[in-house]
Amino acid sequence: MPALSHRLARLAFAGMVGWLALLFLPLATAPGAAEEAGHLLLLAPLVLVPLFLVASAPATFGPAPRSLDVASWLLLPGALGAAGSLLVPAGALAGLLAVPWLLASGAVAVWAVRGGLRRWREGRLDAAEAALTMGWATLPGGAVWLVLARSDVATGYGPLVGLLTAAHFHYAGGLVLVWTGLLGRTLGAPLRPLYRMLIVGLVVGFWGVAVGIALGRGPAGGSLVETVSVVVLAASAIGAGGLGLVRAGRIQDRMAGLMIAVSGGVLILAMGFALWFHLGARLGADAPDVAQMVSRHGWLNAFFGLWGALGWRRLRPRPASPAR
């Protein structure tokens, strides 16, 4: 297991260097919101997924589960493929380059679901582990949308909505649930009822937004289903962020607590901005447009993910040295 953790940490470090370099390169998308969405999306496969996997995996000196070990080896070609798909014009080649990320995220989902089913059979699947399982199981959905968006398949949504949906699956569907699952591992019994409600809200809200986008053919609150789901998702995520802020103050590792507190606070801001985007016009207030949503909500999501991944990775229990 230490070898796996070191491999994922090195992958995340190299991915961060690569992602920073990509910020100075024009992507093969329309300039503006689509290009910015592509840059923000790439942070997940290059950096956040490896870091969150380190935090999620069991801390033991034994060998890593075979399914997780296989997934970890697929992450590098998957991340490189995702980046490559956004560096060439949309079409068959770009879609083909995104396929390795679909395979890698699928392998991660297989590991998570197998572990979740094993805990369920053993009676150990609590709300935190269920959130982690559902978060990782959602990840391939984002990869599917990346493949569709870069293949230039006529889905009827357009390339920008395709990229935004891919980002929605990676962040709101996957990493927010993973972050909340890791938070749940630290909570005591008194907070468990509230925590379970938040998990239900995150899952229902996320999938409701996905259905709403399908009905409205766009990301701008085109259907009542989407609007209601955004409220449920945002309220649940704001609650999770607030719970993280409260819990962070009691973490003995001050640096980890600070990182988690920053991440929770940024999550609250990001979801508050999402509410403004979807409800502003209905309430008679000036709402941001899609480009402003990407440049503000998108970057807030990136900061949430990065600070959270670093904080939870630092807090991950380290196994005691085996007896000699």
C-alpha positions in Angstrom: 0.0 0.0 0.0 2.8 2.6 0.6 4.0 1.9 -2.9 0.6 2.7 -4.3 0.3 5.9 -2.2 3.7 7.1 -3.4 2.8 6.3 -7.0 -0.4 8.3 -6.8 1.4 11.2 -5.0 4.1 11.4 -7.7 1.4 11.2 -10.4 -0.5 14.1 -8.8 2.7 16.2 -8.5 3.6 15.6 -12.1 0.0 16.2 -13.1 0.1 19.6 -11.3 3.2 20.6 -13.2 1.5 19.5 -16.4 -1.7 21.3 -15.6 0.1 24.6 -14.9 1.9 24.3 -18.2 -1.4 23.7 -20.0 -2.8 26.9 -18.6 -0.3 28.7 -21.0 -1.4 26.7 -24.0 -4.5 27.3 -26.1 -6.8 24.4 -26.2 -8.5 23.2 -29.4 -11.8 24.5 -28.3 -13.7 27.7 -28.9 -12.0 30.6 -27.1 -13.5 31.9 -23.9 -15.8 29.9 -21.7 -15.2 26.5 -23.5 -11.4 26.8 -23.3 -11.6 27.8 -19.6 -14.0 24.9 -18.9 -11.5 22.6 -20.5 -8.6 23.8 -18.4 -10.7 23.5 -15.2 -11.9 20.0 -16.2 -8.4 18.7 -16.7 -7.4 19.5 -13.1 -9.6 16.5 -12.1 -7.8 13.7 -14.0 -4.3 15.2 -13.7 -4.3 16.1 -10.0 -7.5 15.7 -8.0 -8.4 12.1 -8.7 -4.9 10.7 -7.7 -4.9 12.8 -4.5 -8.4 11.9 -3.4 -7.6 8.2 -4.1 -4.7 8.4 -1.7 -7.1 9.8 0.9 -9.8 7.3 0.2 -7.7 4.1 0.1 -7.3 2.0 3.2 -4.1 2.8 5.1 -2.3 -0.5 5.5 1.1 -2.0 4.9 -0.4 -4.9 3.0 -0.7 -5.0 -0.8 -3.3 -2.7 -2.4 -6.5 -4.3 -3.7 -5.9 -5.6 -7.1 -8.7 -3.6 -8.7 -7.3 -0.4 -7.1 -3.7 -1.3 -8.3 -5.0 -1.8 -11.8 -6.8 1.5 -11.7 -3.8 3.4 -10.5 -1.7 2.2 -13.4 -4.4 3.4 -15.8 -4.5 6.9 -14.4 -1.4 8.2 -16.2 -2.4 7.2 -19.7 -5.9 8.3 -18.9 -4.9 11.7 -17.7 -2.6 12.1 -20.7 -5.3 11.1 -23.0 -7.8 13.5 -21.5 -5.3 16.3 -22.0 -4.5 15.2 -25.5 -8.2 15.2 -26.4 -8.4 18.9 -25.7 -5.2 19.8 -27.6 -6.4 18.5 -31.0 -9.5 19.6 -32.9 -12.8 17.9 -31.9 -13.4 14.8 -34.0 -12.7 11.1 -34.1 -9.0 11.5 -33.0 -9.9 13.7 -30.0 -12.6 11.4 -28.9 -10.3 8.4 -29.2 -7.7 10.2 -27.1 -10.3 10.7 -24.3 -11.1 6.9 -24.2 -8.2 6.0 -21.9 -9.6 8.4 -19.3 -12.9 6.5 -19.6 -11.1 3.2 -19.0 -9.2 4.7 -16.0 -12.2 6.2 -14.3 -14.2 3.0 -15.0 -11.5 1.0 -13.2 -11.7 3.4 -10.2 -15.5 2.9 -10.2 -15.1 -0.9 -10.2 -12.7 -0.7 -7.2 -15.1 1.5 -5.3 -18.3 -0.4 -6.1 -16.6 -3.8 -5.2 -15.5 -2.3 -1.9 -19.0 -0.9 -1.3 -20.7 -4.2 -2.0 -18.3 -6.0 0.3 -19.0 -3.6 3.1 -22.7 -3.9 2.5 -22.6 -7.7 2.7 -20.6 -7.4 5.9 -22.9 -4.8 7.4 -20.3 -2.1 7.4 -21.6 0.3 4.7 -22.4 3.4 6.6 -23.3 6.8 5.1 -19.7 7.9 4.7 -18.6 4.8 2.8 -21.8 4.9 0.7 -20.9 8.5 -0.3 -17.4 7.5 -1.3 -18.7 4.6 -3.3 -21.3 6.7 -5.1 -18.8 9.5 -5.7 -16.2 7.3 -7.4 -18.9 5.4 -9.3 -20.1 8.7 -10.8 -16.7 9.5 -12.3 -17.0 7.5 -15.5 -20.1 9.6 -16.4 -17.8 12.7 -16.7 -15.4 10.7 -18.9 -18.3 9.6 -21.1 -19.3 13.3 -21.6 -15.7 14.2 -22.3 -15.5 11.5 -25.0 -18.8 12.8 -26.5 -17.8 16.4 -26.4 -14.4 15.8 -28.0 -15.7 13.4 -30.6 -18.0 16.1 -31.9 -20.9 13.7 -31.8 -24.3 15.4 -32.6 -25.8 15.1 -29.2 -27.9 18.3 -29.6 -26.2 20.1 -26.7 -23.2 21.6 -28.4 -19.5 21.4 -27.4 -19.7 23.9 -24.5 -22.6 22.2 -22.8 -20.8 18.9 -23.3 -17.7 20.1 -21.5 -19.7 21.7 -18.7 -21.6 18.5 -18.2 -18.3 16.6 -18.1 -17.1 19.0 -15.4 -20.4 18.7 -13.6 -20.0 14.9 -13.3 -16.4 15.2 -12.2 -16.9 17.8 -9.5 -20.5 18.0 -8.4 -21.2 14.3 -9.0 -17.9 12.7 -8.1 -15.5 14.8 -6.0 -18.0 16.6 -3.8 -19.4 13.2 -2.7 -15.9 11.9 -2.2 -15.0 15.0 -0.1 -18.2 14.6 1.9 -17.5 10.9 2.4 -14.1 11.6 3.8 -15.7 14.2 6.1 -18.2 11.6 7.3 -15.3 9.3 8.4 -14.4 11.9 11.0 -17.9 12.7 12.4 -19.3 11.4 15.7 -22.8 9.9 16.2 -24.7 13.1 17.1 -24.1 14.5 13.6 -24.9 11.3 11.7 -28.7 12.1 11.1 -27.9 15.5 9.6 -25.0 14.0 7.6 -27.2 11.3 6.1 -29.7 13.9 4.9 -26.9 15.9 3.2 -25.7 12.8 1.4 -29.3 12.1 0.1 -29.6 15.7 -1.0 -26.2 15.7 -2.8 -27.2 12.5 -4.8 -30.8 13.5 -5.6 -29.7 17.1 -6.4 -26.9 16.0 -8.7 -28.9 13.6 -10.7 -31.8 16.0 -10.8 -29.6 18.6 -12.4 -28.4 16.1 -15.0 -32.0 15.3 -15.8 -32.9 18.9 -15.9 -30.1 19.8 -18.3 -31.4 16.9 -20.6 -34.9 18.4 -20.5 -33.8 22.0 -20.9 -31.1 21.3 -23.5 -28.8 23.8 -21.7 -27.0 24.7 -18.4 -29.0 27.9 -17.7 -32.0 26.7 -15.7 -34.1 25.9 -18.7 -36.4 23.5 -16.8 -38.2 23.5 -13.4 -36.6 20.1 -12.6 -33.2 21.6 -13.0 -33.9 24.6 -10.9 -35.4 22.6 -8.0 -32.5 20.2 -8.2 -29.9 23.0 -8.2 -31.5 24.3 -5.0 -31.4 20.8 -3.4 -27.8 20.2 -4.5 -26.5 23.6 -3.5 -28.2 23.6 -0.1 -26.8 20.1 0.6 -23.3 21.1 -0.6 -23.5 24.3 1.5 -24.5 22.2 4.5 -21.6 19.8 3.9 -19.2 22.7 3.5 -20.5 24.2 6.8 -20.1 20.9 8.5 -16.5 20.7 7.2 -15.8 24.1 8.6 -17.1 23.1 12.1 -15.2 19.8 12.0 -12.0 21.4 10.7 -11.6 23.4 13.9 -11.4 20.2 15.9 -8.8 18.5 13.8 -5.5 18.1 15.7 -3.4 18.5 12.6 -3.6 22.3 12.3 -2.4 22.4 8.7 -4.9 19.7 7.5 -7.7 21.4 9.4 -6.8 24.7 7.8 -6.9 23.1 4.3 -10.2 21.4 4.9 -11.7 24.6 6.4 -10.6 26.6 3.3 -12.0 23.9 1.1 -15.4 23.8 2.9 -15.6 27.6 2.8 -14.9 27.7 -0.9 -17.5 25.0 -1.5 -20.1 27.2 0.2 -19.1 30.2 -2.1 -19.2 28.0 -5.2 -22.6 26.7 -4.5 -23.9 30.1 -3.5 -22.8 31.4 -6.9 -24.6 28.5 -8.5 -27.8 29.5 -6.8 -27.3 33.1 -8.0 -26.8 31.9 -11.5 -30.0 29.8 -11.5 -32.3 31.9 -9.4 -31.1 35.5 -10.0 -33.3 36.2 -13.0 -36.3 34.6 -11.3 -35.9 36.8 -8.3 -35.4 40.0 -10.3 -31.7 40.2 -9.7 -29.0 40.4 -12.4 -27.7 36.9 -12.8 -24.2 36.0 -14.2 -24.1 34.5 -17.7 -22.5 31.2 -18.6 -19.1 32.7 -19.2 -19.1 34.4 -15.8 -20.3 31.1 -14.2 -17.4 29.2 -15.7 -14.8 31.9 -14.6 -16.1 32.1 -11.1 -18.0 29.0 -10.1 -15.6 26.9 -12.1 -12.5 28.3 -10.4 -14.1 28.0 -7.0 -14.7 24.4 -7.7 -11.0 23.9 -8.7 -9.8 25.6 -5.4 -12.3 23.5 -3.4 -11.0 20.3 -4.9 -7.4 21.1 -4.6 -7.4 22.3 -1.0 -9.7 19.5 0.0 -7.6 16.8 -1.7 -4.5 18.1 0.0 -6.1 18.4 3.4 -7.7 15.0 3.4 -4.6 13.4 2.0 -2.6 14.9 4.9 -5.1 13.7 7.4 -5.2 10.2 6.1 -4.2 7.8 8.9 -0.7 6.4 8.5 -0.4 2.7 9.4 1.8 1.8 12.3 5.0 0.0 11.6 4.6 -3.7 11.5 5.9 -5.6 14.5 9.3 -7.1 14.1 
